[in-house]
């Protein structure tokens, strides 16, 4: 599949031998790691935006490769999947409880987010979590603004792990109307996007939810996703559009048909240089989103687990050609604060390997 064929890894001597590409120690799509540095200490001028660049040389030997171009190439062509580590205020208590930290162990929002950042830090600093099998990681804003081992989280992920950082930018869901939940207004989005660029973030993610097969509501969701997506593109970031179809939607297959039609219309309306990603619910019909995957404006289509267990999500994903995972709950299923680091890393390794294998079809 596209997500598991080698890009730079093959040029560096790697091979695309099917499932072995997900194994620990497989060639990284970037090759050698780069030294830690401030995300914007050097810039390469482009037609669209100033971008930080590393000292790596384009494989064709023509010029330095910008960090943005490296990250874009990794997302397009390297093996692996995207880890979703973006629980926000509403879902954080549940995530902590699943991790074994009850509400009696923290007091107030600051302590809650400190606790979840400690959980995320433990995940991303484990040996199992690296760029051999993980393409990118989606972060909550509070995670982006905090440090990991003395470096901003985005810088740490790319420079140390070769994992591309994304930022969740939506502010939650509005009330249900016409069978859908649109995103709440984002009045400070421009400022957030500028801060994200300064902190080394590559792209964004924003979620809305389809509850019913309602044509008017689904059109509104798609319109909003593309409108905000274009605003994000204007800041030089790559947006992940996430119009989730609730897995409990009573007419899920029909809702997916309506969504696909409107997504394709939105993609056709983009300019050639307006690139997006899509994060979609695992469909009822295998291979259903192939038209999106093949569209020239789409960098990657990833799947959300949507409340399915890891085994169910992996089974469904393995039947979707060229679609890779972007799992949250399914990734951390079975991990707990009470585990030793050895057991925690072993459990994380098992989860990462199983999700990567499911993304190899």
N, C-alpha and C positions, 0 to 999 in steps of 0.2 A: 504494500500500500504506500501511498505518498508519504504518510507520516513515518514510515519505517524504511524508506530507501535512503541510502547514504548520500549526503551532499559533500561537504568538505571532508568528512571522515573517510570517504572512499578515495579522495584525492591525497589524503595523508597516508594511504596504505591500508585502510580498512576495507572490508568486503561486506556485501549485503547478503549474508547467508541465511536469510529467513529468520526464524525465531532466535538464533544465536545472537542477533544484533541487540537483543534486550538484556543479555546476560551481563552480570557485573564484570567490568573490565573491558567491555566492548569499546571500540574506538570512539572517542568523542567527536561530535560533528565539528567542533572548533579546533581540534588538535590540542596543542599545549595550552596550559592555563596562562593567564596574564597576571602581572603583578597588580596588587590592590592600588587604586589611585582614586582621587576625587573624580566623580563622574563627568565633570565638565572642564577638566584642567587643560585639555587640548581639543581643538575643533577642526573639523574638515568642512569647508564650505560646499554647499550643494545648492541646486536650483530652488529647493523648497525650504530648507531650514538648516541652521547650524547644528551639527551633530558631533558629539565626542568621538574620537577615534583611538583605536589601539595601534600598536606598532606592528601588528601582523600585516603581512604582504599578501595581496590578492594572489591566488594560485596561478593566475595567468602572468604574474610578474610585472604588472603594469603600474600599480600605485598602492598606497596603503588602503586597507579595508576599514571603513568606518564601523564603529560598534553597532550602529543601527543596521547597516548592511549585513554584518555578521549575524546579528540576532534574527533578522528577517530571513536569511538563508537557512538558519537552523530551524526556525519554525516551519518553513516551507518543506524542508527535505530531510531533516534528521530523524532517526528513530526515536520513539518515546511518546510521552503524553504530557498533559498539563495538569499540575497539581493545583487544586482549588483550596487555598488557605485563607479564605476571605469572609469568614463568619463576622457579622457586624453585631450591633447591640442586641437586636431581637433574637438572633440565633446563638449568641455566645454562651448564655447560661446553659443551654442544652448541650453545646459542644463540650463545655467544661464538665458537665455532669457525666457525659459519656466517657470522658477522659479520667473520671474518678475524683473530680474536685467539686464538692457540693457547694451550695450557696452559703453554707455556714462557714466556709473557709475564705471568703472574701467579703468585703463590705464597701458598697458604692461602686460606681462605674469605673473609677480610676483603678481600683484594686482588681476589678473583674478583667479589665483590658491588660493589666500587668500580668495577670495569671494566664490569660490566653496567649499573650506574647511569649511568655516563658514556654508554653506548650509548643507554639510554632517554632521558637528558637531551637527547642530540643529536636523537633522533626528535621529542620533544615540543616542542622549541624551534624546529624548522624551520618556515618560513612555510607549508608545505603542510599541517602538522598543526594544524587549528583546528576550531572548532565549526560551521563551515558544512557540513562533511561528516562529522564525527565526533561522535557523541552522547556517548560516554563512553569512559573508559579504565580497564581493570582493572589494578591495581597489586599487586606483591608487597609483603609487609610491610616489607622492607628499603627499598623505594622510597618507601613512605609515610613512613617515618621519616627519610628524607634530604631535602635541600633541592634546589630548582631555582631558580637565579638569586636566591638569598637568601630564598626562601619555601618553606614546606612544599609538597611535591609536589601534594597535594590542593588547597591554596589556589591555587597557580600555575595548575593546569589549569583551574579554574573561573573565577577572576578575570581571567586573562590570555587564555585560549583558549576559554572558555565550553564546556569539555569536562567532563562530570560524572564525578567520581572514584569508583571502586569498589575494594574491597580483597579479594584472595584470602585466605581465612581457613583453609582446610583445611591439615592438616599432612602430607599425602601419603596414599598408598593402603596398605591392609592387604593381606595375602596373599590369593590367590584362594581363594574358598570358595563353593560352589554356583554356580560359573560367573560370579562377580562379584568386584569389589574394592570393599569398603566404604571409607569414610574412616577414618583412624586417629583415636583419641580426641583431643579438643581441650580439655584441662583448664583452659587459661588463656583460653578464648574470651571470657568476660564482660569480663575486663580488656582484651583486645585490642579489643573492640567499643567500650568506653568511650574508649580512646585514639583509635580511628578517628574517633569523633564529634568529639572535641576537635580533630582535625586536618582537619576539613572533609570527611570521607568520607560519601558518600550511601548506598552500598549495598555488598554483599559478593558473593563468588562462592565456591563450593565444589564440588569435582569427585569423583565416583566413577565406576566404569567397569563396563559390562556386557560380558562376554567370550563368554557363551553365552546361548541362549534358555532360561534356567532360571527357571521361575515363582517358586520359593521365593527364589532369589537376587535377582531383580528386585524382588520385594516388599520384601525387606530393604533394598535400596538406596533405594527410594522412601520407606519408613518413616523411614529415617535422615535423608534429605534434608529431609523436612517437619518432623521433630522439631527438627533444628538450625535450620531456617528460622524456625520459630516463636520460638526463643530469640533469633534475630537481630532479628526484628520487635519483640520486647519491648524492644530497645534503640533503637527508632526508626529502624532502617535497613531498606533494601529488599534482601532476599536474592535472588541468582541461584542457582537450583537447577540443578546440572549433572550429571545422570545420563547420562554419555556412553555410547553404544553403539559399541564398537570397530568401525572400518570393516572389520576383518578377521574379524569374527564370522561363523562359517560359516552361521548361520541369522539373518542380520541383520534381514531383513524380519519374521520371526516374533518376534525379540526386541523389535522396535519395536512390534509389536501388543501384546505383554505389557506393555511400558512405558507405552504410551498408556492402556491400561485402568486401570492403577494410578495413573498421574498424575492422570487425571480423577477417580478416587475420592478422592485426596488433596486435590485442588482443591475438590471439593464439600464436603469436611469443614471447610474454613477458615471462620472468621467473616467477615462482610462487609467488615470493615476490615483484614483480613490480606491484604496485597498482596504478590505474589511475581513474579519473572521466571524464565524457563526458558531454559537454554542446552542445545541438543540437537544431536545428530549429524544431518547432512543425510540425510533419509530415502530409502528405496528407492522409495516411492510419493509422487509429487508432491502437495503439499497435505495430507500425512498429518496434520500437527499443527494443522490448522485448528481443531479443537475446543478445543485449549489456547489458541490465539490469541484465540478468541472468548469465553473464560471471563471473567466479570467480576472475578475475583480476580487475573487476570494482567495485569501492566503491559505486558510485551513478551516475545516469544519470539525468541531470537537463535540463530544457528547457529554451531557450531564447525567449523573446517576439518578437524580430525581426521586430519591427515596427507595429505589430498589436496593436489595442487599448487594454486597460486592459480587457474590457468585452469580446472581441474576443479571446484574448490570454487565459483568464480564461476558456472560453467555450471549446476551443481546448484542453487545458491542462486537463480538467476534463474527457476527453475521452481517456487519455493515462495512462493505468494502471502502477503504480509504477514509474512514472516519476514526479518529483517535479519542481517547478518554480525556475528560476534564472533571475528575471526580473529587468530591469533598468528603462526605461521610463514608463513602465506600473506601477511601484511601486510609482513613484513620480507624476504621472498624477494628476493634479488638485491642487497640493500644491504650495504655493507662499510665497515669502518673506513678503508680505503685510498682511498676516493672523496673527491674534493673536496666541499666543502659544496654547491656548485652542482649537481654530478652526484648527490650524495646526495639533495638536495631534489627534483630532477627525478625520480629513481627512486621516491622516496616519494610524490610527487604522482601518478605513474602508477598506483602500487599503490592508493592511496586512491581515486582516481577510478574504477578498474575495480571495486573492491569496493563502492563506493557505488552505482554503476550496477547491479550485480547485486542490490543491496538495494532496488531501486526497483520491483520487480514487484508 
